[in-house]
């Protein structure tokens, strides 16, 4: 029996989507993992009562870090403690996969720069373009040069950590995905999102989108399935289990 995967939960879905479960649940299902194959640690501390204690690294096949409504640049104590833990884990060679906030948190932990995206909010189904040398990357190799992903974020990785390899970009984001070392990845998009998740998030943000000059109804109509992005979680599980 393979070791379990650790999911560091850094937040929870918007209120209207919580009936579908937690971020950890969405990720576990998309990754093809059973309940007994994951350990979920909720590190976030939205109410000041203290998040769950970070475990020791030993005994895990790999770590997946969820998205969050928090901002990495707020340098919240629980987030900074998680960043320190992830820095040590990355240097120790434990396979890591960061999603959205998790992507930014890993980049921050390893010395990269995170901040508000100068192009504004990126939301909906967007197309990403893989870098020419991505064929050497074990997670992305063999995927189409361009494919759709589900995205919702305001902050982004403005500068990659030293030594990181850029893997993908989008029209609005110059660092959609990266790898650091042999087994640490970050993706700004949400491979765990189905079309239901994406449409639900657009509806939840419709007032903010209108204020920003975006048409939520048109954005929702443009949502489509993103099977290539969804493959990434299962690929990560296979790589980390090897």
C-alpha positions as CSV (number, residue, x, y, z in Angstrom):
1,X,0.0,0.0,0.0
2,X,1.5,3.4,-1.0
3,X,1.9,6.2,1.5
4,X,-0.9,8.7,1.7
5,X,-0.9,12.1,0.1
6,X,-1.1,15.2,2.3
7,X,-3.5,17.9,1.2
8,X,-2.7,21.3,2.9
9,X,-6.1,23.1,2.8
10,X,-5.5,26.8,2.8
11,X,-9.1,28.0,2.5
12,X,-12.6,27.0,1.7
13,X,-14.9,27.6,-1.4
14,X,-17.1,30.6,-1.7
15,X,-20.3,30.2,0.4
16,X,-22.5,29.3,-2.6
17,X,-20.3,26.4,-3.6
18,X,-19.7,24.7,-0.2
19,X,-22.6,22.4,-0.7
20,X,-20.3,20.6,-3.2
21,X,-17.7,19.9,-0.4
22,X,-14.3,21.3,0.5
23,X,-11.3,22.1,-1.8
24,X,-9.6,19.0,-0.4
25,X,-12.6,16.9,-1.5
26,X,-12.6,18.4,-5.0
27,X,-8.9,17.7,-5.3
28,X,-9.1,14.2,-3.9
29,X,-11.8,13.2,-6.4
30,X,-10.1,14.8,-9.4
31,X,-6.8,13.1,-8.4
32,X,-8.5,9.7,-8.3
33,X,-7.6,9.2,-4.6
34,X,-9.7,7.3,-2.1
35,X,-10.5,8.8,1.4
36,X,-8.0,6.5,3.0
37,X,-5.3,7.7,0.6
38,X,-5.2,11.3,1.8
39,X,-4.6,13.2,5.0
40,X,-6.2,16.7,5.1
41,X,-4.7,19.3,7.3
42,X,-6.6,22.6,7.4
43,X,-3.8,25.1,8.0
44,X,-5.9,28.3,7.4
45,X,-6.9,30.5,10.4
46,X,-9.7,32.8,9.2
47,X,-11.2,33.3,12.6
48,X,-8.0,33.6,14.6
49,X,-8.6,30.4,16.5
50,X,-5.6,28.6,15.0
51,X,-5.3,26.3,12.0
52,X,-4.4,22.6,12.4
53,X,-0.8,21.9,13.2
54,X,1.5,21.0,10.4
55,X,2.7,17.4,10.5
56,X,6.2,16.0,10.0
57,X,7.1,15.4,6.4
58,X,7.9,11.7,6.8
59,X,5.4,9.1,5.6
60,X,3.8,11.1,2.7
61,X,4.0,10.3,-1.0
62,X,3.5,13.9,-1.9
63,X,1.7,17.1,-0.9
64,X,-1.0,19.1,-2.7
65,X,-1.6,22.7,-1.6
66,X,-5.1,24.1,-2.3
67,X,-6.4,27.4,-3.4
68,X,-7.7,30.1,-1.0
69,X,-9.5,33.4,-0.7
70,X,-6.6,34.7,1.3
71,X,-3.7,36.7,-0.2
72,X,-0.1,35.5,0.0
73,X,1.1,39.1,0.3
74,X,-0.8,39.5,3.6
75,X,1.9,37.4,5.2
76,X,-0.6,35.8,7.6
77,X,1.1,33.8,10.4
78,X,-0.5,30.5,9.3
79,X,0.5,31.1,5.7
80,X,4.1,32.0,6.6
81,X,4.4,28.9,8.8
82,X,3.1,26.9,5.8
83,X,5.6,28.6,3.5
84,X,8.5,27.6,5.8
85,X,7.2,24.0,6.0
86,X,6.9,23.9,2.2
87,X,10.4,25.4,1.7
88,X,11.9,22.7,3.8
89,X,9.8,20.0,2.1
90,X,10.9,21.2,-1.4
91,X,14.6,21.2,-0.4
92,X,14.1,17.7,1.0
93,X,12.7,16.5,-2.3
94,X,9.2,15.7,-1.2
95,X,6.9,16.0,-4.3
96,X,4.8,19.2,-4.1
97,X,1.9,20.4,-6.2
98,X,0.5,23.9,-5.6
99,X,-2.8,25.1,-6.9
100,X,-3.6,28.9,-7.3
101,X,-2.8,30.1,-3.8
102,X,-0.7,27.0,-3.3
103,X,1.2,27.9,-6.5
104,X,1.9,31.4,-5.2
105,X,2.7,30.2,-1.7
106,X,5.3,27.7,-3.0
107,X,6.9,30.4,-5.2
108,X,7.0,32.8,-2.3
109,X,8.5,30.1,0.0
110,X,11.3,29.5,-2.5
111,X,12.2,33.2,-3.0
112,X,9.9,34.2,-5.8
113,X,7.7,37.4,-5.9
114,X,3.9,37.3,-5.5
115,X,1.6,40.3,-6.0
116,X,-1.5,41.6,-7.7
117,X,-1.7,40.7,-11.4
118,X,-1.1,44.0,-13.3
119,X,-3.6,42.9,-15.9
120,X,-6.3,42.4,-13.3
121,X,-8.5,39.5,-12.4
122,X,-8.2,36.4,-14.5
123,X,-11.4,34.3,-14.5
124,X,-13.2,31.7,-16.4
125,X,-12.0,29.1,-18.9
126,X,-8.8,30.5,-20.4
127,X,-6.2,29.0,-22.7
128,X,-2.6,28.5,-21.6
129,X,0.4,28.0,-23.9
130,X,3.2,25.6,-22.9
131,X,6.8,26.6,-23.3
132,X,8.9,25.0,-26.0
133,X,11.1,23.0,-23.6
134,X,8.1,21.6,-21.7
135,X,8.8,18.2,-23.4
136,X,11.4,17.6,-20.7
137,X,8.9,18.1,-17.8
138,X,7.5,14.8,-16.4
139,X,4.2,16.4,-15.5
140,X,3.4,18.4,-18.7
141,X,5.1,16.4,-21.4
142,X,2.9,15.0,-24.1
143,X,0.1,17.6,-23.5
144,X,-1.0,19.9,-26.4
145,X,0.9,23.1,-26.9
146,X,-2.3,25.0,-25.9
147,X,-5.2,23.9,-23.9
148,X,-8.0,25.3,-21.7
149,X,-7.9,25.6,-17.9
150,X,-10.2,27.0,-15.2
151,X,-8.9,30.1,-13.5
152,X,-10.0,32.6,-10.8
153,X,-7.4,34.8,-9.2
154,X,-6.3,38.3,-8.6
155,X,-2.7,37.8,-7.3
156,X,-0.1,35.9,-9.3
157,X,3.6,35.0,-9.4
158,X,5.4,38.1,-10.6
159,X,8.9,36.6,-10.5
160,X,9.7,32.9,-10.3
161,X,12.1,31.5,-7.7
162,X,15.7,31.3,-8.7
163,X,16.3,28.2,-10.7
164,X,12.6,27.5,-11.5
165,X,11.6,26.5,-15.0
166,X,8.6,28.4,-16.5
167,X,6.2,25.8,-18.0
168,X,3.2,27.8,-19.2
169,X,1.7,31.3,-19.8
170,X,-1.7,32.7,-20.6
171,X,-2.7,36.0,-22.2
172,X,-3.1,37.6,-18.8
173,X,-0.5,35.6,-16.8
174,X,3.2,35.3,-17.5
175,X,3.7,32.5,-15.0
176,X,0.8,30.0,-15.2
177,X,2.9,27.0,-14.2
178,X,6.5,26.3,-13.1
179,X,8.7,23.5,-11.8
180,X,11.4,24.0,-9.2
181,X,13.9,21.2,-8.8
182,X,12.8,17.7,-9.8
183,X,9.5,17.4,-8.1
184,X,8.0,20.7,-7.1
185,X,5.2,22.2,-9.3
186,X,2.9,25.2,-9.1
187,X,-0.1,25.9,-11.4
188,X,-2.0,29.2,-11.2
189,X,-5.2,27.5,-12.5
190,X,-7.5,25.0,-10.9
191,X,-7.2,21.5,-12.4
192,X,-9.7,20.2,-9.8
193,X,-12.5,22.5,-11.1
194,X,-15.3,21.0,-13.2
195,X,-17.5,23.3,-15.3
196,X,-20.0,23.3,-12.4
197,X,-17.3,24.7,-10.1
198,X,-16.2,27.3,-12.6
199,X,-19.7,28.5,-13.4
200,X,-20.5,28.7,-9.7
201,X,-17.4,30.9,-9.0
202,X,-18.3,33.2,-11.9
203,X,-21.9,33.6,-10.4
204,X,-20.4,34.3,-7.0
205,X,-18.2,37.0,-8.4
206,X,-20.7,38.6,-10.8
207,X,-21.0,41.9,-8.9
208,X,-17.2,42.3,-8.7
209,X,-16.9,41.4,-12.4
210,X,-19.5,43.9,-13.4
211,X,-17.6,46.6,-11.4
212,X,-14.5,45.7,-13.3
213,X,-16.3,45.9,-16.7
214,X,-16.6,42.2,-17.3
215,X,-19.8,40.4,-18.4
216,X,-20.3,37.5,-16.0
217,X,-23.1,36.0,-18.2
218,X,-20.9,35.9,-21.3
219,X,-18.0,34.5,-19.2
220,X,-20.2,31.8,-17.8
221,X,-21.4,30.8,-21.3
222,X,-17.8,30.5,-22.4
223,X,-17.0,27.9,-19.7
224,X,-16.0,24.6,-21.2
225,X,-14.5,21.3,-19.9
226,X,-10.7,21.2,-19.4
227,X,-9.7,17.6,-19.6
228,X,-6.0,18.2,-20.2
229,X,-5.7,20.4,-17.1
230,X,-7.6,17.8,-15.1
231,X,-5.1,15.2,-16.1
232,X,-2.4,17.0,-14.1
233,X,-3.5,15.9,-10.7
234,X,-3.6,12.2,-11.6
235,X,-0.2,12.6,-13.3
236,X,1.2,14.2,-10.2
237,X,-0.1,11.3,-8.1
238,X,1.5,8.8,-10.5
239,X,4.8,10.6,-10.4
240,X,4.9,10.9,-6.7
241,X,3.9,7.3,-6.2
242,X,6.6,6.0,-8.5
